[in-house]
Amino acid sequence: MVRVVVIAPAETASITMTGLFDVIGKADRAFGALEGRPGRDTVFDVKLASLDGRPVHYQDRVTVNVDLAAEEVNAPDLVIVPGLDDDLGPSFALNAAWAPWLARWHAAGSVVASSCSGAFLIAEAGLLSGRTATTHWLYADEFRRRFPAARLAVQRLIIDHGDVITSGGATTFLDLALYLVERFAGRERANAAARVLLIDGARTSQLPYVTNGAGYRDHDDDLVRKAQNLIDAKLSGSIRVEDLAGNVGLSSRTLARRFHDAVGQAPQAYIQYCRVDTARRLLETGDSPIENIRRQVGYSDPTAFRRAFKEQTGLAPSEYRDRYGWTADAGTDHLT
């Protein structure tokens, strides 16, 4: 029997904890259900723990009873840390007292896994120094600021170091649950869980969900912002950095330096980002042929477009439309 403790952070969205607890339990029971023995053939013993053993309240609407206080947890095989609240700073401060416990359980031999922003508590416990980790892409800058000794790979969905596991955004607890079932109980049981729960366990990247457009304009450099507006207006045509620089009254070298300071990217990299990001929106919301979208965002070479799109999203354009298109019939054009 694999002994699992899911910690119950205070004052977060209830799904961050109850979702993990429920999905692991249902995934564990799925194998027996498919074999005609529902509720049997389980391998996980899952407990909930709060810091003081008292019920945990979630936004004054949901109250969850727990099984244990932190001091009663005795080196389980696996400890799982759910995500924190969207208002990350206060939520982290409220739950930082979990960090010493995580360090203690890890030192005693427990594998420690996090979902979403739960990685902040694992990092606070000192378990990610010098290691690669992932968390929700929205909190990447804050994570890097707080924990510079960790190497953040926010495009990745799950990173497993053997003793420490981190996973990406809020609903990746579904992927994390399947991953943990496979790691601790085998692929056959994980496949059974995916079939019963209708979970797509094939996701490997956060890239399709990442958007930094608003963040790229959160700066005070008016000339860089003017250049960004010019890029938006000329996206379907040829955009030369030299021309942008001349239009805003700067040399190419000065524009490149100021662009990097304001946006964090060189102008050419930002232009590529804008082209692909616009293509993403068009693929999501319309049924225009992919060839038309390619030309609309300024790519004359299909191979270059496909390469840039996959580098930024992790998917080919046709795969992206199939997965994230909002129209009833996303069209028949496939550029793979």
N, C-alpha and C positions, 0 to 999 in steps of 0.2 A: 504494500500500500504506500502510495506517494503522499506524504504529509505536506499540505499546502496551507499557508496562511495568507489571506488577502487583508491588507491593512485598510482601515476605514478612516480616511482623512476627514477632518471637520469642515463643514460649511463649503461643500463643493456641489456640483450637479450630481444627483443620486446615480445617474447612469454610469458615471465613471467607476464607481465601486460595485454597485449591484449588477451592472452589466457584466463585469468580469466574473463575479461570483456565479451568476446564473449561467453564463455561457460555458464556463469550465464544467459546471455540474451537468449541463445538458449534453455537452460534447462527450463527457465521460460516460453518460448513460446511453449514448447513441448506438454504440457497438452492440450492447445487449438488446436494444430495441430492434435492430435489424436482424438479430439472430432469434427473435421471438421470445426473448427473455427480458422484457422491459424492467428497468430498475436493478438489474443484476449485471454481473461481469464488469464491475467498476474497479478502477485502480487508484482514484484520487480521494483523499479524505480532506475536504476543504473546510477551513474555519475562518471566521471573521474576527478581527481584533481591533479594538480601539485603544487609545493611549491609557485610559483609566478603567476600561471594562464596562463603561456605561454606554447606553444607546447613543447613536450618532444622529444628529439632525441635519437635514439637507434643505436649506433655504426655507425653513419654517413650514414645509409641506409634507416631507417624508421623514419618518423616524425609523431607523433600522436598529434592531437588537443585534448584539454581537455575542460571540462565544467566549472571548478571552480578553484580558487586559494585556498590554505589551509585556509586563513583567512575568506573565504566565506562559509566554511563548518560549518553547524550549527547542531551539535549533531545528526547525522543520526542514524538509528537503527543499522546499521552494517558498520564497516570500514574494508576493506580488504587490507592487505599488501602483495604485490607480493615478489618474491625472488629477491635477489641482483645479481650482476655479479659474474662470476666464480672467478675472481681475488678479493677475498672477502674484503681484507683490504682496498684498495683504494675505492672500491664501498661503503663500510660501512661508511668511512669518508665522502664521497661525499653526502651521503643521511642521515647522522645522524641528520640533522636538522628536520627530520620528527618526531623524538622521543618526543619533547615537545608537538607537536600537538596531537600525539596519546595519551599521558597522559591526555591532556585537554579533548579530546573527550570521553575518557573512563570515566573520572571523571564526565562528563555530562550525562553519561548513555549509551553511545554507546558500543555495543559488538565489540571487536577488534579481527580479525582473520588474521593469516599469512599463507603463502605458502612458503615452502622451507626455505631459509635463511632469509626471511622476519622476522623470529623469532628474529633475532639479533636486529632489530629496536624495536620490542615489548619489548625485554629484556632491551634495552637501555632506554626505557620509564619507566622502573621500574615496569612493569606489571607482571613479572614472578618471582620475588623474593619469595622464599619459596614455589614455585609451580613447578609441573611437566610440562615439555614441550618437544616438539620434533622439529627436523629440519632435513635437509639432513644429512645422516650419514657421509658424507665426511667431514663435518664441525664440527663434534662432539667435537673433542679436542679443537678447537679454541673457540667454544661456552663455554665449561666448563672453559677455561682459562679466558675468558672475564667476564663471569657471574657465578661465583661460588655459588651465592645464589640461583640459579635455579637448579632444579633437572631434569637432562636430561634423557629421556627414548627414545633413538633414534630408538629403534626397533619398536616403535609404529607409526602408520601412521597419526592418528588424535587424539588430546587430547583436550577435551572441559571442561573448568571450568565454563561454563555458561556465564561469561562476557569476557573471553579470550579463543581463540581457536588457536592452532598451528597444522601445518601439515607438512609432511615429504618432500621428494625430489621434484625436479622441476616439473615433470608431475603429481604430486599429486594434482595440481590445479583441475584436472578432478574429483578426489575423493572429494576434498574439496567443489567444486561447487555442486555436488550431495548432499553432507552432509548438506550444508547450505540450499539448496532447501527443503530438508526433515525437517530440524529443524524449518525453518521459514514458510514453506508452506505446510508441511505434506508429509507423505510417498507416497500417491497416485501420487502426482505431481513429486516426486523424481523418482518413478518407471517409470513414463511416460518419464521423461528426459533420464533415462538410456536406455530405449527402443529406443527412437528416435535417440539419439547420439551414440548408440552402445558402451556405457561405462560400464565396469565391476565394479559395485559398491561394490563388495564383498571383495576387498583388505583391510586388517586390519593391515598389518605389513610391515616394510621395510627390515626385515631380509633376504628375498630371494635375495635382491639386494646388501647386504653389503659384501664387501670384504676388508680385512685388510692385506692381505698377504705381499704386498710390505712394508707397514708400520711396520710390525713385524720384518723386517730386517734393518730398518733404525736406526742402533745403532753402537757403536764403540767397542763392546766386541767381540774380535776375537774368544774366546773360546765358547761363546754362539752361534756365527755364525757357528762354526764347529759342535756343537751339532745339530743345525738346519739342516745342510747338512746331518748329519748321520740319522736324522729322515726322511728326504726326501728319502734317499736311502733304508731305512728299513721299509717303510710305510706298506708294505703288510704283514709283519711278526710281531712277538712280539717285543715290544720296552719297555725295563725296564729302569727307570730313573737311577738306580744304574749302569747299563751297560754304559749308556751315560756318566755319571760322570766319570767312570773309563777310558773311551776312550779319554776324553779330559783332564784327569789328575786332576780332582777335586773331592772333596767329594760330596755326594748327597746333603747335606745341603748347601754347598757353591754353587753348580750348581743351586739349587732352588733359592737361594738369588740373584745370578747374573742374572738368567733367568728373575726373576720378575723385577729387576731393568732395564734390557735391553728391555724386550718384554712386560712387564706389566701383564704377566700370569705365573702361575706355569708350570713347564715342562709338567706334565700330561694333563693339560687343553690345552696347545699348541698342543700336539700330537693329541688330539681329534679334535681340530680345523683343523689341516692339513688333517686328515683322511676325515672329512666331506667335506672340501673344495675341495679336490681331487675328491670325489664322485660327488659333484656338477658339476665340469667340465666334468666328464665322462658322466653324465646324460644329460648335455646340448648338447654335441657334438657327441655322438655315440648312437648306438642302442644295445649295449651289455646288456644282461639280468641283472636286478637289483641284483639278487643273485650273479652273477659273480663280479659285481662292489663291492658289500659288502665284498667279500673275497679279492678282489684286494686292498682294502684300510685297510685290517687288522682286520675286524670284523668277528668273528666266530659265534657270536650270533645274529640272525636276530632281536630279540627284542631290544638288546642293540644298534644295528645300527639304527634302526628306531627311538628309543628314542633320541639318540644323534643328528641324522639328523634333526628331528623336532625341537629340542631345539635350534639349530643353525639357521635354515632357516624359521621356522614357518610352514613348510609343510612336509608331508610324502614324501618319495622318488618318488613314482609314481606320486603324485600330482605335484611335482617339475618338473619331466620330461614332463608331459602333458602341463605344462604352459610355460616352458622355453627351451624345447628341440629344437634343430636347425635342426634335421633331418626330412625328409618328413614322415617317418614311425618310430616313437619312440619305437616300439616294443610292445609286448603284455604282458610282465611280470609286474605284479602289486604287489608290497609289500606295503601294506597300514597299 
